[in-house]
């Protein structure tokens, strides 16, 4: 019995020193040849980490994964002991576009084509039409005060003109 106890002690000591860095979990069904991007596929990111990992580091990994698509990461929940042995905890983030919310203030999943299309129809936005540029409201106010003129064709007018020229 003594050798077995010693083996258990050695195994426990070895595992205690094997804490891995946090990482974005791609799931067990990911192909080795071409890993899939979970943010683009589902709009959900899982980051595996230990209790000792700083929350800012975990948040940064999720922000980078969602940020590749121009989205923001929002912490949904933390599951303890649901990841790997050396990094047992899993923080689950939803990738969101803060501008895409329902009337009730809930975020739309930007990875769901059907949800995005439904949101666009409800908000009467057309795909391919640019959204207002940052500072557009301030520029309109300066134009209204007579500081400068905004007499330029709109994107829609230029789009229609270029389509008619072809």
C-alpha positions as CSV (number, residue, x, y, z in Angstrom):
1,X,0.0,0.0,0.0
2,X,2.8,2.4,0.7
3,X,4.0,2.5,-3.0
4,X,0.5,3.3,-4.2
5,X,0.3,6.2,-1.7
6,X,3.6,7.5,-2.9
7,X,2.5,7.3,-6.5
8,X,-0.7,9.2,-5.7
9,X,1.4,11.9,-3.9
10,X,3.9,12.2,-6.8
11,X,1.0,12.5,-9.3
12,X,-0.7,15.2,-7.2
13,X,2.5,17.1,-6.9
14,X,3.2,16.9,-10.6
15,X,-0.3,18.1,-11.5
16,X,-0.1,21.0,-9.0
17,X,2.9,22.4,-10.9
18,X,1.2,22.0,-14.3
19,X,-1.0,25.0,-14.5
20,X,-1.3,26.1,-18.1
21,X,-2.0,29.6,-19.4
22,X,-5.6,30.5,-20.2
23,X,-6.8,29.9,-23.7
24,X,-9.8,30.2,-26.0
25,X,-11.4,26.7,-26.1
26,X,-12.2,25.6,-29.6
27,X,-14.0,22.5,-28.4
28,X,-13.2,18.8,-28.8
29,X,-14.8,18.5,-32.2
30,X,-12.5,21.0,-33.9
31,X,-10.6,19.7,-36.8
32,X,-6.8,19.7,-36.4
33,X,-6.1,20.7,-40.1
34,X,-8.3,23.8,-40.0
35,X,-9.6,25.0,-36.6
36,X,-13.0,26.7,-36.7
37,X,-13.5,30.1,-35.3
38,X,-16.2,29.7,-32.5
39,X,-17.0,33.4,-32.5
40,X,-17.8,33.5,-36.2
41,X,-19.7,30.1,-36.0
42,X,-21.8,30.5,-32.9
43,X,-21.2,34.0,-31.4
44,X,-20.0,32.3,-28.2
45,X,-16.4,32.2,-26.8
46,X,-15.3,29.9,-24.0
47,X,-12.0,30.8,-22.2
48,X,-10.5,28.1,-20.0
49,X,-8.5,29.4,-17.0
50,X,-7.5,28.7,-13.4
51,X,-8.8,30.4,-10.3
52,X,-5.5,32.3,-10.1
53,X,-5.8,33.8,-13.6
54,X,-6.5,37.5,-13.5
55,X,-10.0,38.4,-14.8
56,X,-8.5,41.1,-17.0
57,X,-6.4,38.4,-18.8
58,X,-9.4,36.2,-19.4
59,X,-11.5,39.2,-20.6
60,X,-8.7,40.2,-22.9
61,X,-8.6,36.8,-24.6
62,X,-12.4,36.9,-25.2
63,X,-12.2,40.5,-26.4
64,X,-9.5,39.5,-29.0
65,X,-11.5,36.6,-30.2
66,X,-14.7,38.6,-30.7
67,X,-12.8,41.7,-31.8
68,X,-11.6,39.9,-35.0
69,X,-15.1,40.4,-36.3
70,X,-15.7,43.9,-34.9
71,X,-17.7,42.6,-32.0
72,X,-17.4,43.0,-28.2
73,X,-17.2,40.3,-25.6
74,X,-19.8,40.2,-22.8
75,X,-19.4,37.8,-19.9
76,X,-22.3,35.4,-19.8
77,X,-21.4,32.9,-17.0
78,X,-18.5,31.1,-15.3
79,X,-18.5,27.3,-15.0
80,X,-16.2,25.7,-12.5
81,X,-14.4,22.4,-13.3
82,X,-15.8,22.3,-16.8
83,X,-12.6,22.6,-18.9
84,X,-9.2,20.8,-18.8
85,X,-7.5,19.4,-15.7
86,X,-4.8,22.0,-15.6
87,X,-7.2,24.9,-16.4
88,X,-10.5,23.7,-14.9
89,X,-12.7,26.8,-15.1
90,X,-14.5,28.0,-18.2
91,X,-15.8,31.6,-18.7
92,X,-18.4,31.8,-21.4
93,X,-18.7,35.1,-23.3
94,X,-21.3,36.2,-25.9
95,X,-19.9,38.2,-28.8
96,X,-22.2,41.2,-29.3
97,X,-22.6,44.3,-31.5
98,X,-23.7,46.9,-29.0
99,X,-25.8,48.6,-31.6
100,X,-27.8,45.5,-32.4
101,X,-30.5,45.1,-29.7
102,X,-34.1,44.1,-29.6
103,X,-36.8,46.5,-28.5
104,X,-36.4,45.0,-25.0
105,X,-32.7,45.8,-24.9
106,X,-31.5,42.2,-25.5
107,X,-28.5,41.7,-27.7
108,X,-28.8,40.1,-31.1
109,X,-26.3,37.2,-31.9
110,X,-24.2,38.7,-34.7
111,X,-23.1,35.3,-35.8
112,X,-26.7,34.2,-36.6
113,X,-27.6,35.3,-40.1
114,X,-31.3,34.8,-39.5
115,X,-31.3,37.0,-36.3
116,X,-29.2,39.7,-38.0
117,X,-31.6,39.7,-41.0
118,X,-34.6,39.9,-38.8
119,X,-33.0,42.8,-36.9
120,X,-32.2,44.6,-40.1
121,X,-35.8,44.3,-41.3
122,X,-37.1,45.6,-38.0
123,X,-34.7,48.6,-38.1
124,X,-35.1,49.1,-41.9
125,X,-31.4,48.9,-42.6
126,X,-30.2,47.6,-45.9
127,X,-27.2,45.5,-46.3
128,X,-24.3,47.3,-48.0
129,X,-25.6,50.7,-46.9
130,X,-23.0,52.4,-44.6
131,X,-24.0,53.4,-41.1
132,X,-23.6,56.9,-39.9
133,X,-19.9,57.8,-39.5
134,X,-18.7,58.8,-36.0
135,X,-19.1,62.5,-35.6
136,X,-21.9,62.8,-38.2
137,X,-24.3,64.4,-35.8
138,X,-21.7,67.1,-34.9
139,X,-21.1,67.7,-38.6
140,X,-24.8,68.1,-39.3
141,X,-25.0,70.6,-36.4
142,X,-22.1,72.6,-37.7
143,X,-23.7,72.6,-41.2
144,X,-27.0,73.8,-39.7
145,X,-25.2,76.7,-38.1
146,X,-23.8,77.7,-41.5
147,X,-20.2,76.8,-40.6
148,X,-19.9,74.7,-43.7
149,X,-22.1,73.0,-46.3
150,X,-23.1,69.3,-46.5
151,X,-24.3,69.6,-50.1
152,X,-22.9,66.4,-51.3
153,X,-24.7,63.5,-52.9
154,X,-25.7,60.7,-50.5
155,X,-24.2,57.3,-50.7
156,X,-27.5,56.0,-52.1
157,X,-27.4,58.7,-54.8
158,X,-23.9,57.8,-55.8
159,X,-24.7,54.1,-55.7
160,X,-27.7,54.6,-58.0
161,X,-25.7,56.8,-60.4
162,X,-22.9,54.3,-60.7
163,X,-25.4,51.5,-61.3
164,X,-27.1,53.5,-64.1
165,X,-23.8,54.2,-65.8
166,X,-22.9,50.5,-66.3
